[in-house]
Amino acid sequence: MPSRAAVRTVLNAVGVRADDIAACLPLAGGTYNTVTRVTLTDGRDWVVKIPPPPTAPGMSYERGLLANEVTFYTAAGIPAVPSVVHSALDPGAATGPYLIMSARPGQPWHEAAATMTHGEEARLRRELGELVRRLHAVTGTYGGFGYPGGAMGPLAPTWRAAFTAMTDAVLADADTYRARLPRPTDRIRALLAAGAPVLDDVTRPALVHFDLWQGNLLVDGEPGARTIGGVIDGERMFWGDPVADFVSLALLGNVEEDEDFLAGYGNSLVFDASVRLRLALYRCYLYLIMLVETVPRRVPQEHRDWTWSEVGPQLVSALEDVEAALRSRG
């Protein structure tokens, strides 16, 4: 894990001296990059991200995460996302790769949830729906699909090709790390391949955050009058099917039951057979990541047990939904 000295090295590289720093506070919650909040004496408030060394164990898709995040913040076009202040993405840079972004106001949604009334939460879900609809209107300028950081190589010409590479990679990670899964990887791979033709229904590479759980949504203001102050941690973004974002937006749940979010998102989305099958495929992908990553993360056994008991059944359900959808399609 990068040290406090590494953060100072990065700050020195952008002209920030020790006496320019009013506060420097490590932030919890990150599972891959080291994140530090830096407040400067002139009032600027930054967040500094530094990735682990290339030799650290990790998932295949995590290569180039900072490039993904820079892409997301640059392309998003909504005020709730941080601004990129400085970045170095080349692993060969003297400082190593890093990202400095503006800090966004507020606290994570799940931490504020206990003090929210039903009416305030409903209003915030509608506001979130509007923000996500605006994100999904953004299209990749190069016309390709996949991770812009290059984890799977160059952007793919079709969404089917990109998503197949993504699922193949996480299943290869499962084999590498001998992760516990509810079915053998070859059977999961075959099922996902059988469902892949539906991905050809997606022809526009939309901006997809893919990690929009409540920990990455900041709410700001006094109870009863809060707004969404930040949409953060865009490092797992890709260019792809906007439907994929609905998995983390209803993590371990069903987005079709989130009437307030869908009201804010608008009536452009129809949950037809294609959307439901694609949603099941994306649930498979996210839940595979959640199960496999516990091994390279070396998380405590208690957390592994929780992930298996909570996420394992969700993966089984998603796989069964793919099977049911394929049977209905004949």
C-alpha positions in Angstrom: 0.0 0.0 0.0 1.4 3.4 -0.9 2.8 5.3 2.1 2.2 8.8 3.3 5.5 9.6 1.8 4.2 8.5 -1.6 1.3 11.0 -1.3 3.8 13.7 -0.5 5.8 12.8 -3.5 2.8 13.2 -5.7 1.9 16.5 -4.1 5.4 17.8 -4.5 5.3 16.9 -8.2 2.3 19.2 -8.7 3.9 22.1 -6.8 2.4 21.6 -3.3 4.8 22.1 -0.5 4.5 20.7 3.0 3.5 24.1 4.4 0.7 24.4 1.8 -1.1 21.4 3.4 -3.6 22.1 6.1 -4.8 18.5 6.5 -4.0 15.1 5.0 -6.4 12.3 5.9 -6.5 8.7 4.6 -10.0 7.7 3.5 -11.5 4.3 4.3 -13.8 2.4 2.0 -11.6 1.9 -1.0 -10.8 -1.7 -1.9 -8.1 -1.2 -4.5 -6.5 2.2 -4.7 -5.2 4.1 -1.7 -7.3 7.3 -1.2 -6.2 10.4 0.7 -8.1 13.6 1.3 -5.8 16.7 1.2 -7.0 20.1 2.3 -4.7 23.0 1.3 -4.2 26.2 3.2 -5.8 28.2 0.4 -9.0 26.3 0.9 -8.7 23.8 -2.0 -10.0 20.3 -1.1 -8.5 17.4 -3.1 -8.7 13.6 -3.2 -5.5 11.8 -4.2 -5.6 8.2 -5.5 -2.6 6.0 -5.9 -2.9 2.4 -7.2 -1.0 -0.5 -5.7 2.2 -1.6 -7.4 1.8 -3.7 -10.6 3.0 -6.8 -8.8 0.1 -6.7 -6.3 -2.5 -9.4 -6.8 -5.7 -8.1 -8.4 -8.5 -8.8 -10.9 -7.8 -8.6 -14.6 -10.2 -5.7 -15.2 -8.4 -3.6 -12.6 -5.5 -2.8 -14.8 -5.8 0.8 -15.9 -8.5 1.8 -13.3 -7.2 5.3 -13.0 -7.5 5.8 -16.8 -11.1 4.7 -16.5 -11.8 7.1 -13.7 -10.3 10.1 -15.6 -12.4 9.2 -18.6 -15.6 9.0 -16.5 -15.1 12.4 -14.8 -14.1 14.1 -18.0 -17.0 12.7 -20.0 -19.8 12.7 -17.4 -20.9 16.4 -17.8 -22.8 16.6 -14.6 -21.8 18.8 -11.6 -22.0 16.0 -9.1 -18.8 14.3 -10.3 -15.3 15.5 -9.2 -13.1 17.5 -11.5 -9.8 16.1 -12.5 -7.1 18.4 -11.1 -3.9 16.5 -12.1 -3.2 12.9 -13.2 -0.3 10.7 -14.3 -1.4 7.5 -15.8 1.9 6.1 -17.2 3.3 3.5 -14.7 6.7 4.6 -15.8 6.2 8.2 -14.5 8.7 9.3 -11.9 5.9 9.5 -9.3 4.2 6.4 -10.5 0.5 6.7 -11.6 -1.8 8.9 -9.6 -5.0 10.9 -9.8 -5.8 14.1 -8.0 -9.5 15.3 -8.2 -11.6 17.8 -6.4 -13.4 16.6 -3.3 -17.2 16.5 -3.5 -19.4 17.5 -0.5 -21.6 15.2 1.6 -21.5 11.8 3.2 -22.1 8.4 1.7 -25.8 7.8 1.2 -25.9 4.6 3.3 -24.4 6.5 6.3 -27.2 9.1 6.1 -30.0 6.6 5.4 -30.9 6.2 9.1 -31.9 9.9 9.3 -33.9 10.0 6.0 -37.6 10.1 6.0 -39.4 8.1 3.3 -40.3 11.2 1.5 -36.7 12.5 1.4 -35.4 9.2 0.2 -38.0 9.0 -2.5 -37.1 12.5 -3.7 -33.4 11.6 -3.7 -34.0 8.4 -5.7 -35.9 10.5 -8.3 -33.0 13.0 -8.4 -30.6 10.0 -8.8 -32.6 8.7 -11.7 -32.3 12.0 -13.5 -28.6 12.1 -13.0 -28.1 8.5 -14.2 -30.2 9.3 -17.3 -27.9 12.2 -18.1 -24.8 9.9 -17.7 -26.3 7.3 -20.0 -26.9 9.9 -22.7 -23.1 10.3 -23.0 -21.6 8.3 -25.9 -17.9 7.2 -26.3 -16.1 9.4 -28.8 -14.2 6.5 -30.3 -17.3 4.3 -30.9 -15.8 1.3 -29.2 -17.0 -0.8 -26.2 -15.3 -1.8 -23.0 -12.8 -0.4 -20.5 -11.0 2.7 -21.8 -8.0 1.8 -19.5 -7.2 -1.1 -21.7 -7.6 -3.9 -19.2 -9.0 -6.1 -22.0 -7.0 -4.6 -24.8 -8.4 -2.0 -27.3 -12.0 -1.0 -27.2 -14.1 -3.7 -29.1 -16.2 -2.9 -32.1 -19.3 -4.6 -30.6 -20.8 -4.8 -27.1 -21.0 -8.6 -27.4 -17.2 -8.9 -28.0 -16.4 -6.5 -25.2 -18.7 -8.1 -22.6 -17.5 -11.6 -23.6 -13.9 -10.5 -23.0 -15.0 -9.1 -19.6 -16.7 -12.3 -18.4 -14.0 -14.5 -19.8 -11.5 -12.5 -17.7 -13.3 -12.7 -14.5 -13.8 -16.5 -14.9 -10.1 -16.8 -15.7 -9.5 -14.9 -12.4 -11.8 -17.3 -10.6 -9.6 -20.2 -11.9 -6.4 -18.5 -11.0 -7.4 -17.7 -7.5 -9.4 -20.9 -7.0 -12.4 -18.8 -5.9 -15.4 -20.5 -4.5 -18.3 -20.3 -6.9 -21.7 -22.0 -6.9 -21.1 -23.6 -10.3 -17.9 -24.7 -12.2 -16.4 -21.9 -14.3 -16.8 -23.9 -17.6 -20.5 -24.3 -17.1 -20.9 -20.6 -16.2 -18.9 -19.6 -19.3 -21.0 -21.8 -21.6 -24.3 -20.3 -20.2 -23.1 -16.7 -20.6 -22.0 -17.5 -24.2 -25.4 -18.9 -24.9 -27.0 -15.7 -23.8 -24.5 -13.4 -25.6 -26.4 -13.0 -28.8 -28.9 -10.6 -27.0 -26.0 -8.2 -26.5 -26.1 -7.4 -30.2 -29.3 -5.4 -29.3 -26.9 -2.8 -27.9 -25.4 -0.6 -30.6 -24.4 2.6 -28.8 -21.5 2.7 -26.3 -23.0 4.6 -23.4 -21.2 5.8 -20.3 -21.7 3.2 -17.6 -20.4 3.8 -14.0 -21.1 0.2 -12.9 -20.5 0.9 -9.2 -23.4 3.1 -8.2 -24.1 1.5 -4.8 -24.9 3.9 -2.0 -21.3 4.1 -0.8 -20.4 5.9 -4.0 -23.2 8.4 -3.8 -22.8 11.4 -1.5 -25.7 13.3 -0.1 -25.3 16.8 1.1 -27.3 19.2 3.2 -29.5 19.2 6.3 -31.8 16.3 6.9 -35.0 16.8 4.9 -33.3 19.1 2.4 -30.4 16.9 1.2 -29.4 16.7 -2.4 -26.9 14.4 -4.2 -23.5 16.1 -3.7 -21.3 13.6 -5.4 -21.2 10.6 -7.8 -17.7 9.3 -7.1 -15.3 6.3 -7.7 -15.9 6.1 -11.4 -12.9 3.8 -11.8 -14.9 0.8 -12.8 -16.7 2.5 -15.7 -16.9 1.2 -19.2 -18.5 2.1 -22.5 -21.4 -0.3 -22.9 -25.0 -1.0 -22.2 -26.7 1.5 -19.8 -28.8 -1.4 -18.5 -25.7 -2.6 -16.7 -25.8 0.2 -14.3 -29.1 -1.0 -12.8 -27.3 -3.9 -11.1 -25.4 -1.8 -8.6 -28.2 0.7 -8.3 -30.3 -2.1 -6.9 -27.4 -4.1 -5.4 -28.7 -7.5 -4.3 -32.2 -6.3 -5.2 -34.5 -5.7 -8.2 -34.4 -2.3 -9.9 -37.9 -2.8 -11.3 -39.2 -2.3 -7.8 -37.5 1.1 -7.4 -40.4 3.2 -8.6 -38.9 6.5 -7.6 -35.6 5.9 -9.3 -37.4 4.8 -12.5 -39.7 7.8 -12.4 -36.6 10.1 -12.3 -34.9 8.1 -15.1 -37.9 8.6 -17.4 -40.0 6.3 -19.5 -37.3 5.6 -22.1 -36.6 2.2 -20.5 -38.9 -0.7 -21.1 -38.2 -4.0 -19.3 -38.8 -6.2 -22.2 -37.4 -9.7 -22.8 -34.1 -8.3 -24.2 -33.5 -5.9 -21.2 -34.3 -8.6 -18.6 -31.9 -11.1 -20.2 -29.2 -8.5 -20.5 -29.8 -7.4 -16.9 -29.4 -11.1 -15.7 -26.1 -11.3 -17.6 -24.8 -8.1 -15.9 -25.9 -9.4 -12.5 -23.8 -12.5 -13.2 -20.8 -10.4 -14.0 -21.0 -8.2 -11.0 -21.7 -11.0 -8.6 -18.8 -13.0 -10.0 -16.5 -10.0 -9.4 -17.8 -9.7 -5.8 -17.1 -13.4 -5.1 -13.7 -13.7 -6.8 -12.2 -10.5 -5.5 -12.3 -11.6 -1.9 -9.3 -13.9 -2.7 -6.8 -11.4 -4.1 -8.1 -8.8 -1.6 -7.2 -11.2 1.2 -10.3 -10.1 3.1 -11.0 -11.5 6.6 -12.8 -14.8 6.7 -15.8 -13.2 8.3 -16.2 -11.0 5.2 -15.7 -14.0 2.9 -18.4 -15.9 4.7 -20.8 -12.9 4.4 -20.1 -12.5 0.7 -20.7 -16.2 0.1 -24.0 -16.2 2.0 -25.3 -13.0 0.5 -23.8 -12.8 -3.0 -23.6 -16.5 -3.8 -27.4 -17.0 -3.9 -27.7 -13.8 -6.0 -25.4 -15.3 -8.6 -27.3 -18.5 -8.6 -30.6 -16.6 -9.1 -29.0 -14.6 -12.0 -27.7 -17.7 -13.7 -31.2 -19.3 -13.3 -32.8 -16.2 -14.8 -30.4 -16.5 -17.8 -31.5 -20.1 -18.2 -35.2 -19.3 -18.0 -34.8 -16.4 -20.5 -33.1 -18.7 -23.0 -35.8 -21.4 -22.6 -38.5 -18.8 -23.3 -36.6 -17.5 -26.4 -36.5 -21.1 -27.7 
